[in-house]
Amino acid sequence: MSISKELNYREFYQRENGLLHSPYEKELEFYAAVSSGNIERVKELYTPLAVEGYGKLSKDPIRNMKYHLVITIALIARFCIEAGMPMETAYTISDIYINRLDESTTADQLSEIHRETFLEYARRMQKINSGEAYSKHILVCLDLIYENIYKGIRVQDLADKLGLTPQYLSKLFRQEVGVTISDYIMARRIQAAENMLKFSDYTPLDIGNYLNFSSHSHFIYCFRKRTGMTPKQYRENYFRMTWQPASGNQ
């Protein structure tokens, strides 16, 4: 069936059966409420994933919910970035919740992730809009880590650039970010390794060297500790040479 023919059929079927999508304006109002940190308004506009009005992206109801939830999380992240959330923070939160939904198997689990996601973004945006986000020192620290993730950077280096003692910077970072500087840097390095294993043809050995791990065995140990897989296993599971289907493999 051609796209035009299927489009006409679906529009007719949905009108006749009252299966119309949620109004676009309502969706925009919801995302705007999240990105402004208006938690009360977000709760008022919240629509559970399981109800009608979300469109049918899969015949399987759980997979249908997952597809819609991925779209929702991606849009919320981008709305929040536009409203002032640090890009790395917004995308990392998105990654965390998409990973969780990927492992979920029930509608209740997915509904809870849906609710947790928009509340997490809304609470963070509320802090950002009220001026209670990261201090200037921590914002600069996060930028320095991001800029030097492939070259490597130590706590002492960060402290020197900020004109602080390593002890004070470590305490401040833990208070505001919730993890130690070393743990944060390692998480970002592993995230970079995951992306390279997925989307490049560098070998795991090359990637470990590129990210300045002291040895290949150390890279394997750190990667497995955070992902549950070796770099080789991760590459075998997630590597994509192309998004296009191979010809002749129908």
N, C-alpha and C positions, 0 to 999 in steps of 0.2 A: 504494500500500500504506500503510495507517495505521501510525502509530508503534508501537502495541501489537502489531499483527500482525508488523511487521518485527522488533521487539524479540524476540518469541517465536521467530521463525524464526532470527534470528542466534544467540541463546543456544543453541538446539538444535544448529545447524550447528557452532558453536565447540566445544561439549562433545563432539560426535561426532568432530570432527577434531583434538581436542587443541589448539585455538587460543585458549586462555584467556589473559587479560591477566595481567601481572605482579602478584603479591600486593601489596595496598595497604600492608601493614605494611613490606614491603621498600622500597617507594618512599619512605615517610616516613623510614625509617632512613637511606636514601641522602641525602635532603635535609637531615636533621639532621646527618649527618656533614659535609656541605659547610659548613653554617652554623656548625658548631663548629670548623671548621678542621682536622678530623681527616683529613689527607691520606691516610694509610695505609689507614684504614677506607674512605674514598671509593674508592680504587683497588680494594679487595677487593669492594665492592658494585657497581662499575661494570658495566653491561651494554651492549654495543655496540648502536647503533640498528638495525643491519641484521638482528638475530636475531628469532625469533618471540616473541610475547608483548606486543607494543606496540599491537595493535589495528589495524584497517584504516580509515584516515580518507580514503584516496584510492585509486583503482584504479592510479594512476601511482605506482610505487615510490619515485621521487625526491621527488615531492610529498608522499607519505605520510611519508617521513622528515622533510621540512621542517616539516610540521604538528606532528609529535611533538617536534621539536627546539624549535620556538617555545614550545610548552607547557612543556617542561622548563626552558628559560631563564627564562621568566616566573615559574615557581614557585621556582626557585633564588634569583632576585633578591628575591622577597618573603620567603622564609625568612631570607635574609641581613639584610634590613632589620629584621626582627623580632629578629634576634640582635645588632643593633648597628651594622651597616654604614650609613654615611650614605646617605639615600634617593637623593640626586642621583648619588652614585657607583654605587650598585647599578643604577639605571635606565639610566645612561649606558653601563655595561658591557653591559647587556642590549641596548641599541640597537646598539652596535658589532657584537656577534656576530649579531644578527638581520639586520642589513644585510649581513654577510658571507654568511650562509647563503642570503639571498635571491638573491645573485649566483652561488651555487654550482650546479654542473650534474652532479656525480658523487657516488656514495655514499661514496667515499673522502674527498672534500672535506668532506662533511657529518659524517662520523664524526670527522674531525680537529677540526672546529669543536666538536662535542659534547664531546670530551675536553678541548680547550683551555678551554672555558667553565667546566666545573665545577672544573678545576684553578685557574683564575684566581680564581674566587670563594673556593675553599678556602684558597688561599695568603693572600689578603687577610684572610679571617676569622681565620686563624691569627695574623696580625700584630695584628689588633684584640684578639683574646682574650688575647694575651701582653703587651698594653700597649705594643706597638711601632707603633701606628697613628700618624696625624697628631698632631703636637704641638698644644697648646692654641692657640697663635698661628695655626696654619694652619687649624684647625677653625673658629675665629672668622672668619678671612679668607674661607673658603669660604662661610660663612653670609652674610657681608656682601655678597659678590659675588652670591649667589643672591637676596638681598633687594633688591638695587639693579640687577638686570640690565636692567630697563626704564627706569630713570632714568639709568643710566650711572655708573660709578665708576672713578677713576684709581688708579694705584699709590700716588701721594702721599696720596690720601684714605684708602686702606687703612692705610698706614703711620702716618698721624696718629691714626687711631682706635685702633691697637694700641700706640701709643707707641714705635714703632720707626723706624729710618731706612729710606727706600725701598731703599737698597742691601742692607741686611741682610735685610729682608723678601723681596726678590727672590731673594736667594741661598738663603734658607731654603725658600721656595716651590718653587724649581727642584729642590732636593735631595729634598724629600718628595713632591711631586706629579709631578715628571718633565717638566714643561713650564714655560714662563715664565708670569708672571701675565697678561701681555697676550694671549698665545696662548690661555690658559684662558678669559679673559673673552670673547674673540672667538668661541671655540667655543661657549660658552653662549649668546651673542647670536644666532649663526646657528641654533643648535638651537631657540631661542625663535621665530625667524623661520620656520623650517620648520613648527613646530606651528601658527603663525598662518596660514601659507599653506595648510596642510592643512584646518584646522578652523574658520576664520573667513572672513568675506566682506570683510575689509579689503583694500584694494588694496596692491600691492607698495610704492607710494609712501608710503601711510599707515603701513605696517609699518616701513619704513626710518626714517621720521620718529619713530615711536613708540619705536623702539629707539635713537634718538639718533645715527644715522649722520650724518656731516657733510654729505652730499649723497646724492641718489638714485644717482648714478653710483658713488659710493664703496660704497654698499650693494650694488649689482649686482656690483661688482668683488670684494668680500669674499665675497659669497654664492657666486659662481661659482667662486672659488678653492677653496672648501671642499667644494662639492657637485658641481661640474662642470656646473651648470646656472644659468641666470639665474633670478631669482625668478619671472618670468612662466612660464618653461618648467617650473619645479618645481610651480607652481600647476596648470598644465595636466595634468601627469602624476599628481599625488597628491591634488588637492582632492576632498573628499567633502562634498556638501551634506547627505546623509542616509545612514544605514546601511540604510534600507528601500528595496526595489526600487520603482521608479515604477510606478503602476498602469497597466495597459493595455500594458505593454512586455514581455509574456511572450515 
